[in-house]
Amino acid sequence: MAALIGAGASAYSAFYVQIPASPAPGRRGSMKGPVPIVCPLREGTPMGNLDAWQIALLVAAGYVAVTALVRMMRLRRDTLAGQFRAQYAAGRKRKQRSEAAEAEGEKAA
């Protein structure tokens, strides 16, 4: 595998893409096999050629995205919990009213 990737690149910095062959005009061709494409990653650096400012921006954007997602999820959870509490309270009131109506009906009879 290292021979396909090339000298100086790690095994993790390459991926394979299926590229269709474009036959010459008037000739029939077939699909070529997977072609190795080497990413421009330096060995030992997981993010490649990013400098400090790009990494800082990436971290800040990730923090903002995760924080926003957590806030939205908490708001949705609180909304659903409020709806379920209201439904439960309404059901309890209905049940109490129906039991009270049955008790009054039995007293009247």
C-alpha positions as CSV (number, residue, x, y, z in Angstrom):
1,M,0.0,0.0,0.0
2,A,2.9,2.3,0.8
3,A,4.1,2.0,-2.8
4,L,0.7,3.2,-4.1
5,I,0.6,6.2,-1.8
6,G,4.1,7.5,-2.5
7,A,7.2,8.2,-0.5
8,G,6.9,10.5,2.5
9,A,3.1,10.2,3.0
10,S,1.6,8.1,5.7
11,A,-1.0,5.3,5.1
12,Y,-3.7,7.5,6.6
13,S,-3.3,10.4,4.3
14,A,-4.5,8.6,1.1
15,F,-7.9,7.6,0.0
16,Y,-9.2,6.0,-3.1
17,V,-11.8,7.3,-5.6
18,Q,-13.5,5.4,-8.4
19,I,-12.7,7.5,-11.5
20,P,-14.4,6.5,-14.8
21,A,-12.2,6.2,-17.8
22,S,-13.0,8.5,-20.7
23,P,-12.4,6.4,-23.8
24,A,-10.9,8.0,-26.9
25,P,-13.5,9.0,-29.6
26,G,-14.6,6.0,-31.6
27,R,-13.1,3.5,-29.1
28,R,-14.9,1.6,-26.4
29,G,-13.3,1.7,-22.9
30,S,-14.0,0.3,-19.5
31,M,-14.0,1.7,-16.0
32,K,-10.6,1.9,-14.4
33,G,-10.0,0.5,-11.0
34,P,-9.6,2.7,-7.8
35,V,-7.0,5.4,-8.3
36,P,-5.0,6.5,-5.3
37,I,-5.3,10.2,-4.5
38,V,-2.8,11.5,-2.0
39,C,-4.1,14.2,0.4
40,P,-1.7,17.1,1.1
41,L,-1.4,16.1,4.7
42,R,2.0,16.3,6.3
43,E,3.0,13.2,8.3
44,G,2.3,13.6,12.0
45,T,-0.2,16.4,11.7
46,P,-3.8,15.3,11.7
47,M,-5.2,18.5,10.2
48,G,-2.6,19.1,7.5
49,N,-1.4,22.6,6.7
50,L,-3.6,24.6,9.1
51,D,-1.9,27.4,10.9
52,A,-2.7,28.5,14.4
53,W,-5.4,31.1,13.4
54,Q,-7.3,28.6,11.3
55,I,-7.2,26.1,14.1
56,A,-8.4,28.7,16.6
57,L,-11.3,29.7,14.2
58,L,-12.2,26.0,13.8
59,V,-12.3,25.5,17.5
60,A,-14.3,28.6,18.1
61,A,-16.8,27.6,15.4
62,G,-17.1,24.2,16.8
63,Y,-17.8,25.6,20.3
64,V,-20.4,28.0,19.0
65,A,-22.1,25.2,17.0
66,V,-22.2,22.7,19.9
67,T,-23.4,25.4,22.4
68,A,-26.2,26.5,20.0
69,L,-27.3,22.9,19.5
70,V,-27.3,22.2,23.3
71,R,-29.4,25.3,23.9
72,M,-31.9,24.3,21.2
73,M,-32.2,20.8,22.6
74,R,-32.7,22.1,26.1
75,L,-35.4,24.5,24.9
76,R,-37.2,21.7,23.1
77,R,-36.9,19.4,26.1
78,D,-38.4,22.0,28.4
79,T,-41.2,22.7,25.9
80,L,-42.1,19.0,25.6
81,A,-42.0,18.6,29.4
82,G,-44.4,21.5,29.8
83,Q,-46.8,20.1,27.2
84,F,-46.8,16.7,28.9
85,R,-47.3,18.3,32.3
86,A,-50.3,20.2,31.0
87,Q,-51.8,17.1,29.4
88,Y,-51.3,15.1,32.6
89,A,-53.0,17.9,34.7
90,A,-55.9,18.2,32.2
91,G,-56.4,14.4,32.4
92,R,-56.4,14.4,36.2
93,K,-59.0,17.2,36.3
94,R,-61.2,15.3,33.8
95,K,-60.9,12.2,35.8
96,Q,-61.8,14.0,39.1
97,R,-64.8,15.7,37.4
98,S,-66.1,12.5,36.0
99,E,-65.7,10.8,39.4
100,A,-67.4,13.7,41.1
101,A,-70.3,13.5,38.6
102,E,-70.7,9.8,39.1
103,A,-70.7,10.3,42.9
104,E,-73.4,13.0,42.6
105,G,-75.4,10.7,40.3
106,E,-75.3,7.9,42.8
107,K,-76.4,10.3,45.6
108,A,-79.3,11.6,43.6
109,A,-80.5,8.1,42.7
